[in-house]
Amino acid sequence: MSIFRRLPADVRESLATEPGERVLTFASSDGGHVVATTLALYLSDGTRVPYEEVDKASWDEDGLSLSTMDGARHTERIAEPRMLPETLRERVNATIVVNKHVNLPGRGGVRLVARRRPGGEVLGWTLVFDEGLDARDPGLRAQAEQALEGVRRSMGV
């Protein structure tokens, strides 16, 4: 299969792209096409997932499994992913400004993640607690917030 296939015109026209956004790569899926642009991943059902909102993406022989920061989960059956895995990884990683794990006193730790829109300002921070820790525990949250302030000061973000 040639890597130089063109995205069908009707698919390209159906994308709700922003000004200046351009297609980087695509692959056929059971539901149509999955398209990676400079700013987002477009799923076959028309869902636009900006890279800064991707929490986790994984690939296996069936295709793509993706979860977003708001907890939504998506799957796409893709037989030949072409350059999608590499493109998605590079674009998502480019949105991460800081990714630091901090140990909390006697309780495990928290991953502090700052993300930005491609080419933009820092959007905010996400606190990802180690497995087994209750993110709703006020004492634990206070420790994590204190750790976050320390990281923000030290990194100037």
C-alpha positions as CSV (number, residue, x, y, z in Angstrom):
1,M,0.0,0.0,0.0
2,S,1.3,3.4,-0.9
3,I,1.9,5.9,1.9
4,F,1.0,8.6,-0.5
5,R,-2.7,7.9,-0.7
6,R,-4.9,11.1,-0.6
7,L,-7.6,11.7,1.9
8,P,-10.9,11.5,-0.1
9,A,-12.2,15.0,-0.8
10,D,-15.6,14.4,0.8
11,V,-13.8,13.4,4.1
12,R,-11.5,16.4,3.9
13,E,-14.5,18.7,3.4
14,S,-16.4,17.2,6.3
15,L,-13.7,18.0,8.8
16,A,-14.6,21.0,11.0
17,T,-11.1,22.4,10.9
18,E,-9.8,25.7,12.3
19,P,-8.1,28.3,10.1
20,G,-4.6,27.1,9.3
21,E,-5.2,23.5,10.5
22,R,-4.0,21.0,8.0
23,V,-4.1,17.2,7.6
24,L,-1.0,15.3,8.5
25,T,-2.0,11.7,8.0
26,F,-5.1,9.5,8.1
27,A,-6.2,5.8,8.0
28,S,-9.3,4.0,7.1
29,S,-11.3,2.5,9.9
30,D,-14.4,0.4,10.1
31,G,-16.5,3.6,10.5
32,G,-14.8,5.7,7.8
33,H,-11.6,7.6,8.3
34,V,-9.5,8.7,11.3
35,V,-7.6,11.9,10.5
36,A,-4.7,13.5,12.3
37,T,-4.3,17.2,11.7
38,T,-1.9,19.8,13.1
39,L,-4.3,20.5,16.0
40,A,-6.6,17.5,16.6
41,L,-7.5,13.9,15.9
42,Y,-10.8,13.5,14.0
43,L,-12.5,10.2,14.6
44,S,-14.7,8.4,12.1
45,D,-17.9,9.5,13.8
46,G,-16.9,13.2,13.3
47,T,-15.7,13.7,16.9
48,R,-12.8,16.2,17.1
49,V,-10.3,15.5,19.9
50,P,-7.8,18.3,20.4
51,Y,-4.4,16.8,21.3
52,E,-4.3,18.7,24.6
53,E,-7.4,16.8,25.7
54,V,-6.0,13.3,25.1
55,D,-5.3,11.5,28.4
56,K,-4.2,8.1,27.0
57,A,-4.0,6.5,23.6
58,S,-3.0,2.9,22.9
59,W,-2.8,0.8,19.8
60,D,-3.1,-3.0,19.3
61,E,-3.9,-5.3,16.4
62,D,-7.6,-4.1,16.5
63,G,-6.8,-0.4,16.3
64,L,-7.0,2.6,18.6
65,S,-8.3,3.0,22.1
66,L,-8.4,6.6,23.3
67,S,-9.5,8.3,26.5
68,T,-9.8,12.0,27.0
69,M,-9.2,14.2,30.1
70,D,-13.0,14.4,30.7
71,G,-13.2,10.6,30.9
72,A,-14.7,9.9,27.5
73,R,-13.5,6.7,25.8
74,H,-13.3,6.1,22.1
75,T,-12.3,3.1,20.0
76,E,-11.6,2.8,16.3
77,R,-11.0,-0.5,14.5
78,I,-8.1,0.2,12.1
79,A,-6.4,-2.5,10.2
80,E,-3.6,-0.4,8.7
81,P,-2.8,2.6,10.9
82,R,-0.2,4.0,8.6
83,M,1.5,6.9,10.4
84,L,-1.3,7.6,12.9
85,P,0.4,6.1,16.0
86,E,3.6,8.0,15.5
87,T,1.7,11.2,14.6
88,L,-0.7,11.0,17.6
89,R,2.2,10.3,20.0
90,E,4.3,13.2,18.7
91,R,1.3,15.7,18.8
92,V,0.1,14.7,22.3
93,N,3.6,14.8,23.7
94,A,4.1,18.3,22.2
95,T,1.2,19.5,24.3
96,I,2.9,18.5,27.6
97,V,4.8,21.3,29.2
98,V,5.5,19.6,32.6
99,N,5.0,16.0,33.6
100,K,6.4,15.5,37.1
101,H,5.7,12.8,39.7
102,V,5.9,14.0,43.3
103,N,5.9,11.8,46.4
104,L,3.4,12.7,49.0
105,P,4.4,12.2,52.7
106,G,3.8,8.5,53.5
107,R,1.0,8.2,51.0
108,G,2.3,7.4,47.5
109,G,2.4,10.3,45.1
110,V,0.8,12.4,42.4
111,R,1.7,13.2,38.8
112,L,1.5,16.9,38.0
113,V,0.8,17.6,34.4
114,A,0.7,21.0,32.6
115,R,-0.7,21.0,29.1
116,R,-1.0,23.6,26.3
117,R,-2.7,23.9,23.0
118,P,-0.2,23.5,20.2
119,G,1.6,26.8,20.0
120,G,-0.4,28.3,22.9
121,E,-0.3,29.2,26.5
122,V,-0.5,26.7,29.4
123,L,-4.1,25.7,29.8
124,G,-3.9,24.3,33.3
125,W,-2.7,21.6,35.5
126,T,-4.0,18.1,36.0
127,L,-3.3,16.1,39.2
128,V,-3.2,12.3,38.6
129,F,-3.0,10.4,41.9
130,D,-1.2,7.1,42.2
131,E,-3.5,4.0,42.1
132,G,-5.1,3.4,45.5
133,L,-5.2,7.0,46.5
134,D,-8.5,8.8,46.9
135,A,-8.4,12.1,45.0
136,R,-11.4,13.3,47.0
137,D,-9.6,13.1,50.3
138,P,-9.2,16.8,51.4
139,G,-5.9,16.2,53.2
140,L,-4.4,14.4,50.2
141,R,-5.6,17.1,47.9
142,A,-4.1,19.8,50.1
143,Q,-0.7,18.0,50.0
144,A,-1.0,17.7,46.2
145,E,-1.9,21.4,45.8
146,Q,1.1,22.3,48.0
147,A,3.4,20.1,45.8
148,L,1.9,21.7,42.7
149,E,2.7,25.2,44.0
150,G,6.3,24.2,44.6
151,V,6.6,22.8,41.1
152,R,5.0,25.9,39.6
153,R,7.4,28.2,41.4
154,S,10.5,26.1,40.6
155,M,9.6,25.8,36.9
156,G,8.0,29.2,36.4
157,V,4.9,27.7,34.8
